[in-house]
Amino acid sequence: MFETLKSVFRVKEMRRKLFYVLLMIVIIRLGSQLPVPGVNSDYFKNWFANNAGDAFNFFDAFTGGSFESMSIFALNITPYITSSIIMQLLTIAIPALEEMQRDGEEGRKKMTTITRYVTVGLALFESIAMSIGFGRQGLIPDMNLLKALSVIVCLTAGSTMLMWIGERITEKGVGNGISVVLCVNIVSRIPSDLTILYQNFIAGKNVARGILAAVIILAIILLVVVLVLILNGAERRIPVQYSRKMVGHKVAGGQTTHIPLKVNTAGVIPVIFASSIMSFPSIIAQLLGKANGTGIGSEILRGLSSGNWCNPHQLQYSWGLILYIVLVVFFAYFYTSITFNPLEVADNIKKQGGSIPGIRPGKPTSEYLERILNYIVFIGAVGLIIVCVIPFFFNGIFNASVSFGGTSLIIVVGVILETVKQIQSQMLVRNYKGFLNI
């Protein structure tokens, strides 16, 4: 590991890329500390203190605390993530977009351009909603049209700038830029979350109880990280045998390869979809100033809030956890169905003269792939649920109110592994180039 790191820093091009990423990270963290002019920066801090575990906690974790401090990066890259998801879903519904996606490099460039415009539109919409909804409740003191416009412009520009930074990291740095920005935001919250855990479970306790609490906390975090690593790396390999054929005077084919089907085929998308849908009613209620009312509506909102799940004193609200699990399983199957087409894969295998041992080409191969896919998607969804529910359980039982959980750890571990793989592949390419130049 250390030898690989040393070899990376010996290469001038890799050093330049890594320092570029580091510079962009510094800019991101600096921008996260710059408050939007004309707003009450303490508004959301006080609001979060009175609404722990509410819908916006998930949003604040993804923005690295920028939302809570109401900085110019308060919206962060969440509009870009939302627009990317929308574009993926629309690709299935609109044939023109599906054709554009298959149209090689030019088609991908057009899709990227459309995604950018959708991102700016979503950022503008969210900025207007926040300025109107929270501005009247105290976010913007002495609110008027000029102040509201100033806040809208700052928030929209900040989100657009982060989108640009993410794309530049992808182009000139290492790894996927948007994922790196999201990972940096989540990691930046971990020190404050660990401080909260220390104050709640270790500070003020005798030495024995403090050490026991620290060991339990570290064991839980380690367990979740190990589960995430297993979930990210697990895959089912479907063997494919290609028949031999004569090409001129040579025999081609006859090789055996495999189709790697990841157990967690949909990644963290099902969790993000499920969390977003369940938090949407609470967000609307907060914007309308009706989140703290009484009646059936308020009871439903409390059940949808993850801060009330697994609480022994409020078990009636844990129905929301059951709904969350159902949504995660549903979106795991839904997202996999739009990203992996067994019929298309089976058709490609048949055209290339290949077959799965013991399975006839064509429709039987498609049915076999679909059956295997349904099986491993369920296993992946169960793994996602376990990783995400463990933090909910301990937050409910021990009131350990922290922003990072299973979702955050899946993203952080996934981004780190993907970035390391990309660095290794780039170093491998350089080694091949050096070998060829000798």
ChimeraX attribute file (.defattr): number of C-alpha atoms within 10 A of each C-alpha:
attribute: neighborCount
match mode: 1-to-1
recipient: residues
	/A:1	6
	/A:2	7
	/A:3	7
	/A:4	12
	/A:5	11
	/A:6	10
	/A:7	12
	/A:8	18
	/A:9	13
	/A:10	11
	/A:11	12
	/A:12	9
	/A:13	11
	/A:14	18
	/A:15	14
	/A:16	15
	/A:17	18
	/A:18	19
	/A:19	13
	/A:20	17
	/A:21	24
	/A:22	14
	/A:23	12
	/A:24	20
	/A:25	19
	/A:26	12
	/A:27	13
	/A:28	20
	/A:29	17
	/A:30	12
	/A:31	17
	/A:32	23
	/A:33	16
	/A:34	15
	/A:35	18
	/A:36	21
	/A:37	15
	/A:38	16
	/A:39	22
	/A:40	17
	/A:41	18
	/A:42	13
	/A:43	17
	/A:44	18
	/A:45	16
	/A:46	11
	/A:47	11
	/A:48	16
	/A:49	9
	/A:50	10
	/A:51	16
	/A:52	17
	/A:53	20
	/A:54	20
	/A:55	24
	/A:56	20
	/A:57	24
	/A:58	20
	/A:59	22
	/A:60	22
	/A:61	24
	/A:62	26
	/A:63	26
	/A:64	27
	/A:65	25
	/A:66	24
	/A:67	23
	/A:68	22
	/A:69	22
	/A:70	25
	/A:71	24
	/A:72	26
	/A:73	31
	/A:74	29
	/A:75	27
	/A:76	32
	/A:77	27
	/A:78	21
	/A:79	25
	/A:80	25
	/A:81	18
	/A:82	18
	/A:83	22
	/A:84	19
	/A:85	15
	/A:86	13
	/A:87	20
	/A:88	18
	/A:89	14
	/A:90	14
	/A:91	18
	/A:92	13
	/A:93	11
	/A:94	11
	/A:95	11
	/A:96	11
	/A:97	18
	/A:98	17
	/A:99	12
	/A:100	17
	/A:101	19
	/A:102	11
	/A:103	13
	/A:104	10
	/A:105	11
	/A:106	12
	/A:107	16
	/A:108	14
	/A:109	14
	/A:110	15
	/A:111	19
	/A:112	15
	/A:113	12
	/A:114	14
	/A:115	22
	/A:116	19
	/A:117	14
	/A:118	19
	/A:119	24
	/A:120	19
	/A:121	16
	/A:122	19
	/A:123	28
	/A:124	21
	/A:125	15
	/A:126	17
	/A:127	23
	/A:128	20
	/A:129	16
	/A:130	20
	/A:131	24
	/A:132	18
	/A:133	18
	/A:134	18
	/A:135	22
	/A:136	17
	/A:137	16
	/A:138	14
	/A:139	21
	/A:140	21
	/A:141	13
	/A:142	11
	/A:143	17
	/A:144	11
	/A:145	7
	/A:146	10
	/A:147	17
	/A:148	19
	/A:149	14
	/A:150	15
	/A:151	22
	/A:152	24
	/A:153	16
	/A:154	20
	/A:155	27
	/A:156	26
	/A:157	18
	/A:158	23
	/A:159	26
	/A:160	24
	/A:161	17
	/A:162	24
	/A:163	23
	/A:164	16
	/A:165	20
	/A:166	24
	/A:167	15
	/A:168	18
	/A:169	25
	/A:170	18
	/A:171	13
	/A:172	14
	/A:173	22
	/A:174	23
	/A:175	24
	/A:176	18
	/A:177	25
	/A:178	23
	/A:179	22
	/A:180	22
	/A:181	26
	/A:182	23
	/A:183	23
	/A:184	19
	/A:185	26
	/A:186	23
	/A:187	17
	/A:188	15
	/A:189	19
	/A:190	17
	/A:191	10
	/A:192	14
	/A:193	16
	/A:194	14
	/A:195	13
	/A:196	16
	/A:197	19
	/A:198	16
	/A:199	12
	/A:200	16
	/A:201	18
	/A:202	19
	/A:203	13
	/A:204	11
	/A:205	13
	/A:206	9
	/A:207	11
	/A:208	9
	/A:209	13
	/A:210	16
	/A:211	14
	/A:212	13
	/A:213	18
	/A:214	14
	/A:215	12
	/A:216	12
	/A:217	17
	/A:218	12
	/A:219	12
	/A:220	14
	/A:221	17
	/A:222	12
	/A:223	14
	/A:224	21
	/A:225	18
	/A:226	14
	/A:227	18
	/A:228	26
	/A:229	16
	/A:230	14
	/A:231	23
	/A:232	20
	/A:233	13
	/A:234	17
	/A:235	17
	/A:236	14
	/A:237	12
	/A:238	14
	/A:239	13
	/A:240	17
	/A:241	17
	/A:242	19
	/A:243	14
	/A:244	13
	/A:245	12
	/A:246	9
	/A:247	9
	/A:248	7
	/A:249	6
	/A:250	7
	/A:251	10
	/A:252	13
	/A:253	15
	/A:254	13
	/A:255	11
	/A:256	13
	/A:257	14
	/A:258	12
	/A:259	14
	/A:260	12
	/A:261	18
	/A:262	19
	/A:263	23
	/A:264	25
	/A:265	24
	/A:266	22
	/A:267	21
	/A:268	19
	/A:269	17
	/A:270	24
	/A:271	24
	/A:272	16
	/A:273	19
	/A:274	20
	/A:275	21
	/A:276	16
	/A:277	14
	/A:278	20
	/A:279	21
	/A:280	15
	/A:281	17
	/A:282	22
	/A:283	17
	/A:284	14
	/A:285	17
	/A:286	18
	/A:287	18
	/A:288	15
	/A:289	14
	/A:290	13
	/A:291	18
	/A:292	13
	/A:293	11
	/A:294	9
	/A:295	8
	/A:296	9
	/A:297	14
	/A:298	16
	/A:299	13
	/A:300	15
	/A:301	22
	/A:302	23
	/A:303	21
	/A:304	27
	/A:305	24
	/A:306	28
	/A:307	23
	/A:308	26
	/A:309	27
	/A:310	24
	/A:311	20
	/A:312	12
	/A:313	10
	/A:314	13
	/A:315	13
	/A:316	15
	/A:317	22
	/A:318	22
	/A:319	15
	/A:320	21
	/A:321	19
	/A:322	12
	/A:323	14
	/A:324	22
	/A:325	20
	/A:326	15
	/A:327	18
	/A:328	24
	/A:329	21
	/A:330	15
	/A:331	19
	/A:332	28
	/A:333	19
	/A:334	13
	/A:335	18
	/A:336	19
	/A:337	16
	/A:338	13
	/A:339	13
	/A:340	15
	/A:341	13
	/A:342	19
	/A:343	17
	/A:344	12
	/A:345	16
	/A:346	22
	/A:347	16
	/A:348	13
	/A:349	19
	/A:350	17
	/A:351	12
	/A:352	11
	/A:353	15
	/A:354	23
	/A:355	21
	/A:356	23
	/A:357	13
	/A:358	7
	/A:359	14
	/A:360	14
	/A:361	18
	/A:362	18
	/A:363	14
	/A:364	14
	/A:365	23
	/A:366	19
	/A:367	15
	/A:368	15
	/A:369	21
	/A:370	16
	/A:371	12
	/A:372	13
	/A:373	22
	/A:374	15
	/A:375	12
	/A:376	19
	/A:377	21
	/A:378	17
	/A:379	16
	/A:380	25
	/A:381	28
	/A:382	17
	/A:383	19
	/A:384	26
	/A:385	20
	/A:386	16
	/A:387	23
	/A:388	21
	/A:389	21
	/A:390	16
	/A:391	22
	/A:392	24
	/A:393	16
	/A:394	17
	/A:395	21
	/A:396	21
	/A:397	14
	/A:398	14
	/A:399	17
	/A:400	18
	/A:401	19
	/A:402	21
	/A:403	22
	/A:404	19
	/A:405	20
	/A:406	24
	/A:407	21
	/A:408	22
	/A:409	21
	/A:410	23
	/A:411	19
	/A:412	22
	/A:413	17
	/A:414	20
	/A:415	22
	/A:416	15
	/A:417	16
	/A:418	16
	/A:419	18
	/A:420	13
	/A:421	13
	/A:422	15
	/A:423	19
	/A:424	15
	/A:425	12
	/A:426	15
	/A:427	17
	/A:428	12
	/A:429	12
	/A:430	13
	/A:431	12
	/A:432	11
	/A:433	11
	/A:434	10
	/A:435	9
	/A:436	8
	/A:437	7
	/A:438	5
